[in-house]
Amino acid sequence: MLSVAALRPLSAQDNASRGVRIGLTYDPGSKPGVVVLPVTGSAGDSVRAIVQRDFDFGDRINPIVLDAATASEASRGSGPNWPLLAKLGAAAAVQITPTASGFHLAVFNVGTKQTALIRDYATSAAPQSRAWRAALHGIADDLEEAFTGVRGIARTRVLFERGKRIWVVDSDGENVMPVSDVGTPLSPSWDPSGRTITYSTIVPAGISVLDLSSGRARTLASGPGVFISPVFSPDGSSVVYAHGVDAGVDLFTVPLSGGGGRRLSVGRGSDNVSPSFSPDGRRIVFMSGRAGHPEIYTMDADGTNVDLLTPLDIGENAYRASPDWSPDGRLVAFQSQIGGTFQVLTINLRDRSLRQLTSDGRNEDPSWAPDGRHLTFVSNRSGVRQLWVLDIETGRSRQLTRGAPVRVPAWSPRLAAE
Amino acid sequence: MIRRTAVLSLALLSVAALDGCRRKVVSAPAPVATNTGNADSLAALRARQRADSIAAAERAAREAAAASDQRSAGEAAAVLGQKVYFDYDRDNLRDDARATLDAKVPILIANPSVTLSITGHTDERGTAEYNLALGQRRAAQVKRYLTSKGVEDARLSTQSMGDSQPAVQGTDESAYQQNRRAEFQASGANTLVAPRS
């Protein structure tokens, strides 16, 4: 997963100042109730629905959804209806108003009966467009940060493979669109800025890098044998991938500027694939078959100090794969063979305690959201392999994609305004 | 085993062809002499007829041999294309796989211009990423075996399709077994020569 700290150096500072300014005390165990007041304009209902749903999917805020009559009562011409909002259990109310240049935001603290935050957002995107929705997701993320101290993940996207193409979907399941040509792409992964992706191709065997805004792809590495599972280093300067011809598959690193790959792992003929960096970039977690079956290992970013992470004695058909290092650095999510199928687990890096997160159907390929609290993964629980999102705090899950089968998801870092 | 069969069928086909020719000569209608008084021209006619029948026999033999070569070339191509199969999550060569590969070796040695592309495949279980590596390991294992039997390293290339190209659909062991395989693609020669010894 990618380093959020490197992306947003001021986020910690922002959290503190905004939390204080709004004056809500956030208890992680309970979700503050927030009313999104009716929004004016022809796209008003959409604006309100999008932000309410973002709060709901974020699992940190309880959006208090009002019927039409109550909603019109809650916001009168003179301002918020404080007694009604208090009666509804709202800690805060949000007023979003479309303007000529974007959106005007006002946040009301119901407890103090004061305006807690005023902000203007510029966007020239047409209503209902992808960029327009992204702007609203950004507002929802700002609000979540203001209310809870933790920035939301609404303005993020998820890459995945479907029908020999790489696709992308917004975090709320909207705007499903292809980003690669039809071919044999697999294992997409984001750069820390969210502007570039890398993926492998089976035929011809190689590693591609694609600029999302231009849609242009270039080959970073290619040749005989296989090229598998590329990921960017957290500083975005290099790509680590698996490659092998006739003597096993090892992890290599190649600078994004090009040049030859340098071997990192020493697998001695075994398979070493699926790397994922620790947020500080110092360690890499990966899957290796060096013990005779697939297990999860860690190593320093230069390939030294290899350490078996997962206990070897879990079961007869031991098969553990697809590790993804959590953005807060504490956990590694992975898939393990359990009862003849696969389930998603986490292992705590401090005490190596295991936690099984799924049990319904076959669940594979976990990828962390940048908040370190949500995971997306592939599940066949609905009958077809689809992406699902799980909140590891509450166990709440939702289906992200629908339609033809998908695999190898990769959750983006928090994305910039478009 | 299969090599010997190919050689044997080549020999049998040749004998049958020659035999057929001989019978044709014997049963050919007797030439009708139009000028019985001319001994020289009769001798010349007989000589020409003999030459014609020899030429016909040779032509028939050539055609039969070509047909036989074509057929043994087809058999050789089929042997080169025969797939080998693997156990779950394994790249070691079972006895059946070794026998299949042993049959390819003399054909490869008899056709030094032929190159063989070896593609490893897996069943759908496990991750796509690990399966790509596993397929490559299977192809490499096959290549190692063939080079150990005297096939030049440079004539054998390896690649993996992982689980992306199943031979058959299905989620039972029979389908999985058919999908855990290495496939072969020969190139570099228009027609294959069957091994002679």
Contacts between the chains, C-beta under 8 A, distances in Angstrom:
chain1	res1	chain2	res2	distance
A	184	B	164	6.7
A	186	B	128	5.8
A	186	B	129	7.4
A	186	B	132	7.6
A	186	B	164	7.9
A	187	B	128	7.3
A	187	B	129	6.0
A	200	B	132	8.0
A	202	B	132	6.9
A	202	B	160	7.6
A	202	B	161	6.1
A	202	B	162	6.8
A	202	B	164	5.9
A	203	B	159	7.9
A	203	B	161	7.7
A	205	B	159	6.5
A	224	B	157	6.4
A	224	B	158	7.3
A	224	B	159	7.3
A	225	B	136	6.1
A	225	B	158	6.6
A	225	B	159	6.9
A	225	B	160	7.7
A	226	B	132	5.1
A	226	B	133	6.5
A	226	B	135	7.5
A	226	B	136	4.5
A	226	B	159	7.1
A	226	B	160	4.8
A	226	B	162	7.9
A	228	B	129	5.1
A	228	B	132	4.9
A	228	B	133	6.2
A	229	B	129	4.6
A	242	B	129	7.2
A	242	B	133	6.5
A	244	B	133	6.6
A	244	B	136	5.6
A	244	B	137	7.8
A	244	B	140	7.9
A	245	B	136	7.5
A	245	B	140	7.1
A	245	B	158	6.4
A	246	B	140	4.2
A	246	B	143	6.1
A	246	B	144	7.3
A	246	B	158	5.9
A	247	B	140	7.0
A	248	B	137	6.8
A	248	B	140	8.0
A	249	B	133	4.0
A	249	B	136	6.1
A	249	B	137	7.3
A	271	B	130	6.3
A	271	B	133	3.7
A	271	B	134	6.4
A	271	B	137	6.3
A	272	B	133	7.8
A	273	B	129	4.7
A	273	B	130	5.8
A	273	B	132	7.5
A	273	B	133	5.2
A	274	B	127	7.1
A	274	B	129	5.0
A	274	B	130	7.3
A	287	B	127	7.7
A	287	B	129	7.6
A	287	B	130	6.3
A	289	B	130	7.4
A	289	B	133	7.6
A	289	B	134	7.9
A	293	B	89	6.8
A	294	B	89	8.0
A	294	B	126	7.4
A	294	B	130	5.7
A	319	B	89	7.4
A	319	B	126	6.4
A	321	B	126	6.8
A	321	B	127	4.6
A	321	B	129	7.5
A	321	B	130	5.5
A	322	B	127	5.4
A	322	B	129	7.3
A	335	B	127	7.2
A	364	B	127	6.7
A	365	B	127	6.9
A	407	B	128	6.2
A	408	B	128	6.2
A	408	B	129	7.7
